[in-house]
Amino acid sequence: MSDFAARKTCLVRRILVFKCVLYGTDIATVASHSHAYRDSKSEYLGVKEYIVRLLNRFVSSLSLVAALAAPTAIMAGPKPQDGNVQVRIYDRDHRDYHNWDDREDRAYRRYLAARHRRYREYQRQHNRVQRRYWYWRHHNPDRD
């Protein structure tokens, strides 16, 4: 055996013994076989066990992070602006959102009364009527 191969084998044995002592595995089973068997099997088993332990640590760390991050992600979700906001409507002509609440409903009823129309739910109105309402609403803000 060359000098390099002997040093490599010695280094691998030291790493295996260190890993066995560190992780609490049984060293006696490796030493109970002949040198030829130990050289052929222990390196393979040691690396395999090391990879399994490394994978186990990775999976357990990942699950711990997920368990700690899940409540934070849930708490960081968007909250409604007001307790009485029921619907949020997008005005595509003015490119903004409007909260449909009691105040907006009163303004919508004023709009219908000014146009001499009967009340009909906003969601059931034709798209053209909705767009006219938002045009009127931007030009007639609340006087509160």
N, C-alpha and C positions, 0 to 999 in steps of 0.2 A: 504494500500500500504506500502511496506517495506521501510526502510530508504534508502537502496541502489537504489531501483526503483525510489524513489522520487528524489534522487540526479541525477540519470541518465536522468530522464525526464526533470529536471531543466537544466541540461547541454545541452541536445538536443535542448531545447527551446532557450537557450542562443546562441548556434551555429547557429540555424535557424535565430534568430533575427540579429546576427552579419552578416550572409550571406545576409540577406535581405537588411540591411543597406549598406553593402559593394557593392552589385551589383545593388542597386537602385530598388529593387522590392517593391511591395506594401505590407506593414505590416498590414494595416487595414483589409484586407480581411481575414487574419488568425485570428485576434482578434474578428471579428464579429460573429463567431460561438460559440457554447457552448464548454466547456472544453472537454467533451467526444469526440465531433466531431474533435476538434482541435488536441487532442492527437492521434486520429486514422489516420487522413488524413495529417496533416501538416508534420509529420516526413517523410512519404512516398513521398509526393510531393517535400519537400525540398531536399531530397536525389536525387530524380529523376532530379530535376532542376539542382542540383549541378553536377551530372554526365553529363548532356547534356552540361552545360557550360564548364566543363572540357574537354569534347570531342571536343567541338567547338574550344576551345583554342588550343588543340593539332593539329587539322586539319589545322587551320589557321597558326600556327607556322610551321607546316610541309610544307605547300604550300609556305610560305615566304622563308624558307630555300631552297626549290627547285627552286624558282624564282631567288634567289641570286647565287645558285651553278651552274645552267645550263650554263650561259655564261662562267664561269670559266672552267667548264669541256670541253666546246667546244674549248676554247682558248688553253687548255693544250694538245690538240691532236697532234699527230706527224706531223711534217712539212717535206716537201721534202728537200733533202740535197742541191740540186742545182735547179735552174730554168730550166735548159736544160735536166734534167734527165727524161727520158721517161719511161723506164722499168727497173725493178730490177730483176736480175736472180740469182737463187741459184745454186751454184756449189756443188753437193753432194759429189764428190770425195775429194775435199779440204775443204768442210764444211764451205764455206763462200759465201758472196753475191757480185755480181758485178752490177754496174750501167751501163746499156746499153745506151750510149750516142754517140755523133759523134766520139769521140776518140776511143771508143771500136769498133765502126763500121769500122774505118780505120784499126785497128789492125786485125779485122776479114777479111777484104779484103786482107791485107798482107798475112794472113794465107792461104786464098784460092789461091792467086797468087803463093805462095811457093809450094802449092800442085798441081798446074796446073789444078784448078777446076774453073768452071764458078760460078759467083755470084748467090747465092740463099739466100733469107732472113733467118736469124738465126732461127726464130720461125718455119719456114717450113722445116728445116733440120731434119734429123733423129736423134734420141737421141744419138746414137753411135757417130755420127759426132760432135754433140754438146759437148759431153764429151771429145773427142779428141782435140777439139778446146781449151777447158779450160785447159787441160793438157799442150798443146803447149803454151798457154797464160801465165801460171805460170812459165814456163821455158824461156819465151821470153818477159820480161817486156818492157814497153816503155822506150825509150832512151831520153826522154824530160828532 
